[in-house]
């Protein structure tokens, strides 16, 4: 039996007891695909930052040479 104070705390903190449903098994291939996708996104972001920096430097150098 739960005490009234425990029930209030559970509701306040969003606690929910674990269900007895079987959990899905961990799929290593999906994790590897997710890591590969994150690396790809990271590479794209790094290239974008590098090219933006290079453009800013080129504009600055061209303004100094005028």
DSSP file (Angstrom, degrees, kcal/mol; ACC not computed):
  #  RESIDUE AA STRUCTURE BP1 BP2  ACC     N-H-->O    O-->H-N    N-H-->O    O-->H-N    TCO  KAPPA ALPHA  PHI   PSI    X-CA   Y-CA   Z-CA
    1    1 A X              0   0    0      0, 0.0     2,-0.3     0, 0.0     0, 0.0   0.000 360.0 360.0 360.0 141.2    0.0    0.0    0.0
    2    2 A X        -     0   0    0      1,-0.0     2,-0.2     2,-0.0     3,-0.0  -0.668 360.0-123.6 -93.4 148.4    1.2    3.5   -0.8
    3    3 A X     >  -     0   0    0     -2,-0.3     4,-1.8     1,-0.1     5,-0.2  -0.543  24.2-115.9 -83.2 157.7    1.1    6.3    1.6
    4    4 A X  H  > S+     0   0    0      1,-0.2     4,-1.8     2,-0.2     5,-0.1   0.871 115.8  53.5 -63.2 -37.4   -0.8    9.4    0.6
    5    5 A X  H  > S+     0   0    0      1,-0.2     4,-2.2     2,-0.2    -1,-0.2   0.868 107.0  51.8 -68.2 -35.2    2.4   11.5    0.7
    6    6 A X  H  > S+     0   0    0      2,-0.2     4,-2.5     1,-0.2    -1,-0.2   0.898 107.9  51.7 -67.4 -39.3    4.1    9.1   -1.6
    7    7 A X  H  X S+     0   0    0     -4,-1.8     4,-1.9     2,-0.2    -2,-0.2   0.894 110.3  48.8 -64.2 -40.0    1.3    9.3   -4.1
    8    8 A X  H  X S+     0   0    0     -4,-1.8     4,-2.3     2,-0.2    -1,-0.2   0.919 112.0  48.4 -66.7 -42.7    1.5   13.1   -4.1
    9    9 A X  H  X S+     0   0    0     -4,-2.2     4,-2.3     1,-0.2     6,-0.3   0.900 109.5  53.1 -64.3 -40.1    5.2   13.0   -4.6
   10   10 A X  H  <>S+     0   0    0     -4,-2.5     5,-2.1     1,-0.2     4,-0.5   0.903 112.2  44.5 -61.7 -41.6    4.9   10.6   -7.5
   11   11 A X  H ><5S+     0   0    0     -4,-1.9     3,-0.6     3,-0.2    -1,-0.2   0.884 112.5  52.5 -69.7 -38.0    2.4   12.8   -9.3
   12   12 A X  H 3<5S+     0   0    0     -4,-2.3    -2,-0.2     1,-0.2    -1,-0.2   0.885 115.3  38.9 -67.6 -39.2    4.4   15.9   -8.6
   13   13 A X  T 3<5S-     0   0    0     -4,-2.3    -1,-0.2    -5,-0.1    -2,-0.2   0.383 111.4-114.2 -94.9   4.0    7.7   14.5  -10.1
   14   14 A X  T < 5 +     0   0    0     -3,-0.6     2,-0.2    -4,-0.5    -3,-0.2   0.767  54.0 168.3  72.9  25.5    6.1   12.6  -13.0
   15   15 A X      < +     0   0    0     -5,-2.1     2,-0.4    -6,-0.3    -1,-0.2  -0.525   9.7 179.0 -73.1 134.4    7.0    9.2  -11.6
   16   16 A X        -     0   0    0     -2,-0.2     3,-0.1     3,-0.0    -5,-0.0  -0.997  30.5-114.3-134.6 134.1    5.4    6.3  -13.4
   17   17 A X        -     0   0    0     -2,-0.4     2,-0.1     1,-0.1     0, 0.0  -0.297  41.7 -95.6 -65.2 149.9    6.1    2.7  -12.5
   18   18 A X        -     0   0    0      1,-0.1    -1,-0.1     2,-0.0     2,-0.1  -0.400  39.3-126.1 -66.5 138.6    7.8    0.6  -15.1
   19   19 A X        -     0   0    0     -2,-0.1    -1,-0.1     1,-0.1    -3,-0.0  -0.432  10.8-126.5 -80.4 161.7    5.4   -1.4  -17.2
   20   20 A X        +     0   0    0     -2,-0.1     2,-0.2     2,-0.1    -1,-0.1   0.122  67.0 127.1 -96.1  20.7    5.8   -5.1  -17.5
   21   21 A X  S    S-     0   0    0      1,-0.1     2,-0.2     0, 0.0    -2,-0.0  -0.517  71.6-100.9 -75.4 145.6    5.8   -5.0  -21.3
   22   22 A X        -     0   0    0     -2,-0.2     2,-0.2     1,-0.1    -1,-0.1  -0.469  39.0-128.1 -67.5 136.5    8.8   -6.7  -23.0
   23   23 A X        -     0   0    0     -2,-0.2     2,-0.1     1,-0.1    -1,-0.1  -0.519  24.1-103.5 -84.5 152.9   11.4   -4.1  -24.1
   24   24 A X        -     0   0    0     -2,-0.2     2,-0.1     1,-0.1    -1,-0.1  -0.452  40.4-108.2 -72.6 148.4   12.8   -4.1  -27.6
   25   25 A X        -     0   0    0     -2,-0.1     2,-0.4     1,-0.1    -1,-0.1  -0.452  35.7-100.6 -76.5 151.2   16.2   -5.5  -28.1
   26   26 A X        -     0   0    0     -2,-0.1     2,-0.7     1,-0.0    -1,-0.1  -0.579  32.3-149.3 -73.6 125.0   19.1   -3.2  -28.7
   27   27 A X     >  -     0   0    0     -2,-0.4     4,-1.5     1,-0.2     3,-0.2  -0.870   8.6-166.7-102.2 111.4   20.0   -3.2  -32.5
   28   28 A X  H  > S+     0   0    0     -2,-0.7     4,-2.6     1,-0.2     5,-0.2   0.860  86.4  58.2 -65.7 -36.6   23.7   -2.5  -33.0
   29   29 A X  H  > S+     0   0    0      1,-0.2     4,-2.3     2,-0.2    -1,-0.2   0.895 105.1  49.4 -63.1 -39.7   23.2   -1.8  -36.7
   30   30 A X  H  > S+     0   0    0      2,-0.2     4,-2.1     1,-0.2    -1,-0.2   0.878 111.0  50.5 -67.8 -35.3   20.8    1.0  -36.0
   31   31 A X  H  X S+     0   0    0     -4,-1.5     4,-2.3     2,-0.2    -2,-0.2   0.917 110.7  48.7 -65.9 -42.4   23.2    2.5  -33.5
   32   32 A X  H  X S+     0   0    0     -4,-2.6     4,-2.4     1,-0.2    -2,-0.2   0.891 111.2  50.3 -64.1 -39.1   26.1    2.3  -36.0
   33   33 A X  H  X S+     0   0    0     -4,-2.3     4,-2.5     2,-0.2    -1,-0.2   0.897 109.7  51.0 -64.4 -39.7   23.9    3.9  -38.7
   34   34 A X  H  X S+     0   0    0     -4,-2.1     4,-2.3     2,-0.2    -2,-0.2   0.909 110.7  48.4 -64.7 -41.4   23.0    6.7  -36.2
   35   35 A X  H  X S+     0   0    0     -4,-2.3     4,-2.3     2,-0.2    -2,-0.2   0.911 111.3  50.7 -63.9 -42.1   26.7    7.3  -35.5
   36   36 A X  H  X S+     0   0    0     -4,-2.4     4,-2.1     1,-0.2    -2,-0.2   0.909 111.0  48.5 -62.3 -42.6   27.5    7.4  -39.2
   37   37 A X  H  X S+     0   0    0     -4,-2.5     4,-2.4     1,-0.2    -1,-0.2   0.894 110.4  51.1 -65.1 -39.8   24.7    9.9  -39.8
   38   38 A X  H  X S+     0   0    0     -4,-2.3     4,-2.3     2,-0.2    -2,-0.2   0.889 109.7  50.1 -65.9 -38.2   25.9   12.1  -37.0
   39   39 A X  H  X S+     0   0    0     -4,-2.3     4,-2.5     2,-0.2    -1,-0.2   0.906 110.3  50.7 -64.3 -40.9   29.4   12.1  -38.3
   40   40 A X  H  X S+     0   0    0     -4,-2.1     4,-2.2     2,-0.2    -2,-0.2   0.925 111.6  47.0 -62.9 -44.7   28.1   13.0  -41.8
   41   41 A X  H  X S+     0   0    0     -4,-2.4     4,-2.2     1,-0.2    -1,-0.2   0.885 111.8  51.6 -64.0 -38.2   26.1   15.9  -40.3
   42   42 A X  H  X S+     0   0    0     -4,-2.3     4,-2.5     2,-0.2    -2,-0.2   0.904 108.8  50.2 -65.7 -42.0   29.2   17.0  -38.3
   43   43 A X  H  X S+     0   0    0     -4,-2.5     4,-2.5     2,-0.2     5,-0.2   0.916 110.4  50.2 -61.9 -43.3   31.4   17.0  -41.4
   44   44 A X  H  X S+     0   0    0     -4,-2.2     4,-2.1     1,-0.2    -2,-0.2   0.912 111.6  47.9 -62.1 -42.3   28.9   19.1  -43.3
   45   45 A X  H  X S+     0   0    0     -4,-2.2     4,-2.4     2,-0.2    -1,-0.2   0.907 111.7  50.1 -65.7 -41.4   28.7   21.6  -40.5
   46   46 A X  H  X S+     0   0    0     -4,-2.5     4,-2.6     2,-0.2    -2,-0.2   0.904 110.9  48.8 -64.4 -41.3   32.5   21.8  -40.2
   47   47 A X  H  X S+     0   0    0     -4,-2.5     4,-2.7     2,-0.2     5,-0.2   0.899 111.0  51.3 -64.5 -39.9   32.8   22.4  -43.9
   48   48 A X  H  X S+     0   0    0     -4,-2.1     4,-2.2    -5,-0.2    -2,-0.2   0.918 112.5  45.3 -63.3 -43.7   30.2   25.1  -43.8
   49   49 A X  H  X S+     0   0    0     -4,-2.4     4,-2.3     2,-0.2    -2,-0.2   0.916 113.9  49.4 -66.3 -43.3   32.0   26.9  -40.9
   50   50 A X  H  X S+     0   0    0     -4,-2.6     4,-2.3     2,-0.2    -2,-0.2   0.913 112.5  46.7 -63.5 -43.5   35.3   26.6  -42.6
   51   51 A X  H  X S+     0   0    0     -4,-2.7     4,-2.2     2,-0.2    -1,-0.2   0.888 111.9  51.3 -68.1 -37.5   34.1   27.9  -45.9
   52   52 A X  H  X S+     0   0    0     -4,-2.2     4,-2.1    -5,-0.2    -2,-0.2   0.907 111.1  48.0 -63.9 -41.0   32.3   30.8  -44.2
   53   53 A X  H  X S+     0   0    0     -4,-2.3     4,-2.4     2,-0.2    -2,-0.2   0.904 110.5  51.6 -64.9 -41.7   35.5   31.7  -42.3
   54   54 A X  H  X S+     0   0    0     -4,-2.3     4,-2.5     1,-0.2    -2,-0.2   0.892 109.4  50.2 -63.3 -39.5   37.5   31.5  -45.5
   55   55 A X  H  X S+     0   0    0     -4,-2.2     4,-2.4     2,-0.2    -1,-0.2   0.916 110.1  49.8 -65.6 -42.6   35.1   33.8  -47.3
   56   56 A X  H  X S+     0   0    0     -4,-2.1     4,-2.4     1,-0.2    -2,-0.2   0.918 111.7  48.6 -62.7 -42.5   35.2   36.4  -44.5
   57   57 A X  H  X S+     0   0    0     -4,-2.4     4,-2.6     2,-0.2    -2,-0.2   0.918 111.3  50.0 -63.5 -43.3   39.0   36.3  -44.5
   58   58 A X  H  X S+     0   0    0     -4,-2.5     4,-2.3     1,-0.2    -2,-0.2   0.896 111.3  48.3 -63.9 -39.8   39.1   36.8  -48.3
   59   59 A X  H  X S+     0   0    0     -4,-2.4     4,-2.1     2,-0.2    -1,-0.2   0.916 112.2  49.4 -65.2 -42.2   36.7   39.7  -48.1
   60   60 A X  H  X S+     0   0    0     -4,-2.4     4,-1.9     2,-0.2    -2,-0.2   0.922 112.3  47.3 -62.7 -44.3   38.8   41.3  -45.3
   61   61 A X  H  X S+     0   0    0     -4,-2.6     4,-1.5     1,-0.2    -1,-0.2   0.895 111.5  51.0 -65.2 -40.2   42.0   40.9  -47.3
   62   62 A X  H  < S+     0   0    0     -4,-2.3     4,-0.5     1,-0.2    -1,-0.2   0.863 109.6  50.7 -66.4 -34.8   40.4   42.3  -50.5
   63   63 A X  H >< S+     0   0    0     -4,-2.1     3,-0.7     1,-0.2    -1,-0.2   0.874 109.3  51.1 -69.9 -35.3   39.2   45.3  -48.5
   64   64 A X  H 3< S+     0   0    0     -4,-1.9    -2,-0.2     1,-0.2    -1,-0.2   0.814 105.7  56.0 -69.4 -29.5   42.6   45.9  -47.1
   65   65 A X  T 3<        0   0    0     -4,-1.5    -1,-0.2     1,-0.2    -2,-0.2   0.593 360.0 360.0 -81.1  -9.3   44.2   45.8  -50.5
   66   66 A X    <         0   0    0     -3,-0.7    -1,-0.2    -4,-0.5    -2,-0.1   0.495 360.0 360.0 -73.0 360.0   42.0   48.6  -51.9
